[in-house]
Amino acid sequence: MTNIFRHERTAFVLFVVAAIIIFSGMGLRDAWPPDEPRFALVAKEMVTSGQWLIPMRGGEIYPDKPPFFMWSIALFYLLTGSLSVAMLLPNAIASLVTLTVTYRLSRALADENAAILSMVLLLISPQFLIQAKFAQIDALVACFVWVGVYGFVRHFCVAESWRCYFIAWVAMGLGVITKGVGFLPLFLLVPLSFFAIKKQLPTTRWRKRALLGPLIMLSVVLAWLGPVLYLGAYKQDPIIQQYLSNILLKQTAQRYANAWHHIEPWYYYAIEVIPLFWFPPLMVMVVKRKQIKRVLMKSPAYFSLAIWVVLVVAFFSFSPGKRGVYILPALPAVAMIAGLLLSRDGVSKTISILARSVTLLISLGAIAAAAVLIFNEQTVNALMLRFHCTLSMITTLGAIFFLVGIMGVSTQFINFTKHLILWLVITTVVPSTIGVWVLNDLRTPTQLLMRVQTQSNIISPDIDILDVGIVSFKEQYLLFAPFSVTHFGYHTEKDRENGTAWAWLKAQPIRYLLAPKNYLFQCVNLEKAVSLGFAHREEWLLIPSTAADVECKLLSDGSIYRS
């Protein structure tokens, strides 16, 4: 009984540590490019417009993803009133759910020790932590996928539970309307059915009622997709039809089979992603490689999880378009297998030495980086030139690196378990609090947008409402602008955008256009433009209406020519 209480106390403490790590710094920074401003802007527009059915950004449809992730941000925005908090809450909560499900499934299949070790290995995996602390879509979909895996394994491998089975299908439905790959748990049915045929798993759990599962998943998807199909197919809404064409065809089948960006070779995950971002559980599996076959052969459930991981990685490897985060849903299963291996023989001296060596190298690397940022004038000047930041910012970052490095080295002298957890807390909490506070202005266009206001007031001091347009931009400029901004389409061809922007600029006597210096405008006198400095590695110009050449003509295709 004492051991049970001790293990439960350990699991609770570990969960609290995970919450501290994941929630640290929340609200201290704004949305950072490339992905966060897009999702935050869509969620903000849902709240301000009251239109939640179709994701919109800047008044245009956002057809790349289903809406559930943006819904969750919008809901928390309504509850908290803070977009910087709301955008991070869904993934933070989802990551804690993923950790909890990993713990519960490991405990059900093995024991408390394996469950705790699996949870630790997942928590310290770089890919898991990075996604838990950023507002990208993958941590949430990974949570739904993992709940689906949990439901299937509990039902087919632990004890018959139709509740868990049907929850798995609900989770897959939510996963699909979060990101199309929410169906990934279905791959698990391949090894599970194989072991059932081999009589290594009960066959009584494959009853006719199991056929209700796909209907439940379809019902969840249709709760959102049904109204969209009604408006698009029946009401013939052209905007909805455009959205359906993108989300059902271009962003699913076409994106998988014939991707147009993020093109990587077939071995990308095996060579460039898994060794680095799955390093902790992978290290355990490499050290314990001789025991893997023996351990998996004794457990159809763990063997099924191993096969599922291979199927998931293979599925994404076949597509020419790849991003490292795509395989995140398989990481908890790898952590479970590694946790089981580690629990059988304990933390060996080899693993302890390897882990301490890695943490020491990272800590020493932080100290070395601090020395370069503080004392190497050539590097500092190069960084200032490239990122257009101040000397004080670089010096402050150097001090943060030094603090993290020294504190990390100091943890080497305590008990291994405490060292690992304390080192993890230091190397995550300090950067995600002090670090993000220092970098926030550099990572957002707030300073640039403030200069727009200042310069426009100088040029036109009597104007009450600022009328600004922007070309060649990303979502962050709309998200952070303290004034209304007109844009000319996210995917508008440059010639057409050029012409539309010129026509808009000259239509009123007091208007301003925000444009990158390298935009190569036609029919605009850039000598009348004012440089606003740099943001996101581009120099921006503020172009007044008086700079527009009124002699130019607008063609029918939206382009312009000088008469």
Rosetta blueprint (number, residue, H / E / L):
1 M L
2 T H
3 N H
4 I H
5 F H
6 R H
7 H H
8 E H
9 R H
10 T H
11 A H
12 F H
13 V H
14 L H
15 F H
16 V H
17 V H
18 A H
19 A H
20 I H
21 I H
22 I H
23 F H
24 S L
25 G L
26 M L
27 G L
28 L L
29 R L
30 D L
31 A L
32 W L
33 P L
34 P L
35 D L
36 E H
37 P H
38 R H
39 F H
40 A H
41 L H
42 V H
43 A H
44 K H
45 E H
46 M H
47 V H
48 T H
49 S H
50 G L
51 Q L
52 W L
53 L L
54 I L
55 P L
56 M E
57 R E
58 G L
59 G L
60 E E
61 I E
62 Y L
63 P L
64 D L
65 K L
66 P L
67 P L
68 F H
69 F H
70 M H
71 W H
72 S H
73 I H
74 A H
75 L H
76 F H
77 Y H
78 L H
79 L H
80 T H
81 G L
82 S L
83 L H
84 S H
85 V H
86 A H
87 M L
88 L L
89 L H
90 P H
91 N H
92 A H
93 I H
94 A H
95 S H
96 L H
97 V H
98 T H
99 L H
100 T H
101 V H
102 T H
103 Y H
104 R H
105 L H
106 S H
107 R H
108 A H
109 L H
110 A L
111 D L
112 E H
113 N H
114 A H
115 A H
116 I H
117 L H
118 S H
119 M H
120 V H
121 L H
122 L H
123 L H
124 I L
125 S L
126 P H
127 Q H
128 F H
129 L H
130 I H
131 Q H
132 A H
133 K L
134 F L
135 A L
136 Q L
137 I L
138 D H
139 A H
140 L H
141 V H
142 A H
143 C H
144 F H
145 V H
146 W H
147 V H
148 G H
149 V H
150 Y H
151 G H
152 F H
153 V H
154 R H
155 H H
156 F H
157 C H
158 V H
159 A L
160 E L
161 S L
162 W H
163 R H
164 C H
165 Y H
166 F H
167 I H
168 A H
169 W H
170 V H
171 A H
172 M H
173 G H
174 L H
175 G H
176 V H
177 I L
178 T L
179 K L
180 G H
181 V H
182 G H
183 F H
184 L H
185 P H
186 L H
187 F H
188 L H
189 L H
190 V H
191 P H
192 L H
193 S H
194 F H
195 F H
196 A H
197 I H
198 K L
199 K L
200 Q L
201 L L
202 P L
203 T L
204 T L
205 R L
206 W L
207 R L
208 K H
209 R H
210 A H
211 L H
212 L H
213 G H
214 P H
215 L H
216 I H
217 M H
218 L H
219 S H
220 V H
221 V H
222 L H
223 A H
224 W H
225 L H
226 G H
227 P H
228 V H
229 L H
230 Y H
231 L H
232 G H
233 A H
234 Y H
235 K L
236 Q L
237 D L
238 P H
239 I H
240 I H
241 Q H
242 Q H
243 Y H
244 L H
245 S H
246 N H
247 I H
248 L H
249 L H
250 K H
251 Q H
252 T H
253 A H
254 Q H
255 R H
256 Y H
257 A H
258 N L
259 A L
260 W L
261 H L
262 H L
263 I E
264 E L
265 P L
266 W L
267 Y L
268 Y H
269 Y H
270 A H
271 I H
272 E H
273 V H
274 I H
275 P H
276 L H
277 F H
278 W L
279 F H
280 P H
281 P H
282 L H
283 M H
284 V H
285 M H
286 V H
287 V H
288 K L
289 R H
290 K H
291 Q H
292 I H
293 K H
294 R H
295 V H
296 L H
297 M H
298 K L
299 S L
300 P H
301 A H
302 Y H
303 F H
304 S H
305 L H
306 A H
307 I H
308 W H
309 V H
310 V H
311 L H
312 V H
313 V H
314 A H
315 F H
316 F H
317 S H
318 F H
319 S L
320 P L
321 G E
322 K L
323 R L
324 G H
325 V H
326 Y H
327 I H
328 L H
329 P H
330 A H
331 L H
332 P H
333 A H
334 V H
335 A H
336 M H
337 I H
338 A H
339 G H
340 L H
341 L H
342 L H
343 S H
344 R H
345 D H
346 G L
347 V L
348 S L
349 K H
350 T H
351 I H
352 S H
353 I H
354 L H
355 A H
356 R H
357 S H
358 V H
359 T H
360 L H
361 L H
362 I H
363 S H
364 L H
365 G H
366 A H
367 I H
368 A H
369 A H
370 A H
371 A H
372 V H
373 L H
374 I H
375 F H
376 N L
377 E H
378 Q H
379 T H
380 V H
381 N H
382 A H
383 L H
384 M H
385 L H
386 R H
387 F H
388 H L
389 C L
390 T L
391 L H
392 S H
393 M H
394 I H
395 T H
396 T H
397 L H
398 G H
399 A H
400 I H
401 F H
402 F H
403 L H
404 V H
405 G H
406 I H
407 M H
408 G H
409 V H
410 S H
411 T H
412 Q H
413 F H
414 I L
415 N L
416 F H
417 T H
418 K H
419 H H
420 L H
421 I H
422 L H
423 W H
424 L H
425 V H
426 I H
427 T H
428 T H
429 V H
430 V H
431 P H
432 S H
433 T H
434 I H
435 G H
436 V H
437 W H
438 V H
439 L H
440 N H
441 D H
442 L H
443 R H
444 T L
445 P L
446 T H
447 Q H
448 L H
449 L H
450 M H
451 R H
452 V H
453 Q H
454 T H
455 Q H
456 S H
457 N H
458 I H
459 I H
460 S L
461 P L
462 D L
463 I L
464 D L
465 I L
466 L L
467 D L
468 V E
469 G E
470 I E
471 V L
472 S L
473 F L
474 K L
475 E H
476 Q H
477 Y H
478 L H
479 L H
480 F H
481 A L
482 P L
483 F L
484 S L
485 V E
486 T E
487 H E
488 F L
489 G L
490 Y L
491 H L
492 T L
493 E L
494 K H
495 D H
496 R H
497 E H
498 N H
499 G H
500 T H
501 A H
502 W H
503 A H
504 W H
505 L H
506 K H
507 A L
508 Q L
509 P L
510 I L
511 R L
512 Y E
513 L E
514 L E
515 A E
516 P E
517 K H
518 N H
519 Y H
520 L L
521 F L
522 Q L
523 C L
524 V E
525 N L
526 L H
527 E H
528 K H
529 A L
530 V E
531 S E
532 L E
533 G E
534 F E
535 A E
536 H L
537 R L
538 E E
539 E E
540 W E
541 L E
542 L E
543 I E
544 P E
545 S H
546 T H
547 A H
548 A E
549 D L
550 V L
551 E L
552 C E
553 K E
554 L E
555 L L
556 S L
557 D L
558 G L
559 S L
560 I E
561 Y E
562 R E
563 S L
